[in-house]
């Protein structure tokens, strides 16, 4: 008789267990599915923000040319695409280390060279008026960093990207107002 009572208690305990565990288990599954759906929505938002990132000139997103590159929360600015976006007329030359552009009635030359022959891999970028091209006076160049006239840059597949501060100094020297929004990944320029 004891075995029968124990058996019926076990069955009853299993029913109670099933009545408690099944709804809890179902609730956990529903929460997990809801989280996955929310994550999917956030991913869609992230993708939308990525699509919106880039160079904005006078309120219009520029869709042509190379886009900005964000590294370590700093925006790196593609030189030629940015100049084209603000309306500069850019002429590249056979020499990839030299190009000219005209903006607001002034012609500029952009030269990349290694000022110290002992370190040819340490290239610098210089931008100045064509009128003073080849000048030995550093004051004839745009101040691209707080300590001098050369600016920081790097190349990716022959595309010259200016470091954030160098790009800001160039654009401001050209008379542009610049706002950087790292979260949205945008470089807003008002000409």
C-alpha positions in Angstrom: 0.0 0.0 0.0 2.8 2.4 0.8 4.2 1.9 -2.7 1.0 2.9 -4.2 0.7 6.0 -2.1 4.3 7.0 -2.9 3.7 6.4 -6.6 0.6 8.6 -6.7 2.4 11.3 -4.8 5.2 11.2 -7.3 2.8 11.5 -10.2 1.0 14.4 -8.4 4.4 16.1 -7.8 5.3 15.7 -11.4 2.1 17.3 -12.4 2.7 20.2 -10.1 6.2 20.5 -11.3 5.0 20.5 -14.9 2.3 23.1 -14.1 5.0 25.4 -12.6 8.0 24.7 -14.9 6.2 24.7 -18.3 4.8 28.3 -17.9 8.2 29.5 -16.6 10.0 27.8 -19.4 7.6 29.3 -21.9 8.1 32.8 -20.4 11.8 32.4 -20.7 11.6 31.3 -24.3 9.3 34.3 -25.1 11.7 36.7 -23.5 14.6 35.3 -25.5 12.7 35.5 -28.7 11.7 39.1 -27.9 15.3 40.0 -27.2 16.3 38.5 -30.6 13.7 40.6 -32.3 14.9 43.7 -30.5 18.5 42.9 -31.5 17.4 42.6 -35.0 15.7 46.0 -34.9 18.9 47.5 -33.4 21.0 46.0 -36.1 18.7 47.5 -38.7 19.2 50.9 -37.0 22.9 50.4 -37.0 22.9 49.5 -40.7 20.8 52.6 -41.4 23.3 54.8 -39.5 26.1 53.2 -41.4 24.4 54.1 -44.6 24.0 57.7 -43.5 27.6 58.1 -42.5 29.9 60.0 -44.7 30.6 63.6 -45.8 27.7 66.1 -45.6 28.2 69.3 -47.5 25.7 72.1 -46.9 23.2 69.6 -45.5 23.4 67.1 -48.4 25.0 63.7 -48.0 27.6 63.2 -50.6 27.2 59.8 -52.2 30.1 60.0 -54.7 33.7 59.3 -54.0 35.4 57.7 -51.1 33.8 57.9 -47.7 35.4 58.8 -44.4 37.2 56.2 -42.4 36.7 56.0 -38.6 39.7 54.6 -36.6 40.0 54.8 -32.8 37.1 57.4 -32.6 38.8 59.7 -35.1 37.5 60.5 -38.6 40.0 60.2 -41.3 39.2 62.3 -44.3 39.7 61.3 -48.0 41.4 64.3 -49.5 40.3 64.2 -53.1 36.7 63.2 -52.4 36.4 65.9 -49.8 37.8 68.6 -52.1 35.5 67.5 -54.9 32.5 67.5 -52.4 33.1 71.1 -51.4 33.3 72.1 -55.1 37.1 72.3 -55.6 38.4 71.6 -59.1 41.0 68.8 -58.5 43.7 68.0 -61.1 45.8 65.0 -60.3 49.2 64.6 -62.0 51.2 61.7 -63.2 53.2 62.0 -60.0 50.9 60.4 -57.2 52.7 62.6 -54.7 51.5 65.8 -56.2 48.1 67.3 -57.2 46.6 70.7 -57.7 43.2 72.1 -56.9 41.3 75.4 -57.3 38.9 76.6 -54.6 37.3 80.0 -54.3 39.5 81.5 -57.0 42.8 80.4 -55.5 45.0 77.6 -56.9 46.7 75.3 -54.5 49.3 72.6 -54.8 49.4 69.5 -52.6 52.7 67.8 -52.3 53.7 64.6 -50.4 57.4 64.3 -49.7 59.9 63.1 -47.1 61.6 66.2 -45.8 64.4 64.2 -44.2 66.4 62.1 -46.8 67.6 59.8 -44.0 64.0 58.7 -43.4 62.3 58.4 -46.8 59.4 56.4 -45.4 58.4 59.4 -43.2 56.3 61.3 -45.7 54.6 64.5 -44.9 51.8 66.4 -46.8 52.1 70.1 -47.6 49.4 72.2 -49.1 50.0 75.8 -50.2 49.0 78.3 -52.8 50.4 77.6 -56.3 51.8 81.2 -56.2 54.3 80.1 -53.6 54.8 76.5 -54.8 58.4 75.4 -54.1 58.9 78.2 -51.6 61.4 77.7 -48.9 59.4 79.8 -46.5 57.1 77.6 -44.5 54.6 80.5 -44.0 53.6 80.1 -47.6 51.8 76.8 -46.7 48.6 76.1 -44.9 49.2 75.4 -41.2 48.2 71.7 -41.0 49.3 71.0 -37.4 49.9 73.2 -34.4 53.6 72.9 -34.7 54.2 73.2 -38.4 53.0 73.1 -41.9 53.2 69.4 -42.7 50.2 67.3 -41.9 49.5 63.7 -40.9 48.0 61.3 -43.5 48.0 57.7 -44.6 47.2 55.9 -47.8 44.8 53.1 -48.6 45.0 51.8 -52.1 46.5 55.1 -53.3 43.7 57.1 -51.6 45.1 59.8 -49.4 43.3 60.0 -46.0 44.1 63.1 -43.8 44.1 62.6 -40.1 41.2 64.3 -38.4 43.1 67.3 -37.1 45.0 67.8 -40.4 41.7 67.6 -42.4 40.0 70.1 -40.0 42.8 72.6 -40.3 42.8 72.3 -44.1 39.0 72.8 -44.4 39.0 75.7 -42.0 41.9 77.3 -43.8 39.7 77.1 -47.0 37.0 79.0 -45.1 34.7 76.1 -44.3 32.8 75.4 -41.1 33.3 71.8 -40.0 31.4 69.6 -37.5 32.3 66.1 -36.7 29.8 63.6 -35.3 31.6 60.4 -34.4 28.5 58.6 -33.2 26.7 59.1 -36.6 30.0 58.8 -38.5 29.6 62.1 -40.3 31.8 65.0 -41.3 29.5 68.0 -41.9 31.0 70.9 -43.9 29.4 74.2 -44.6 31.1 76.1 -47.4 
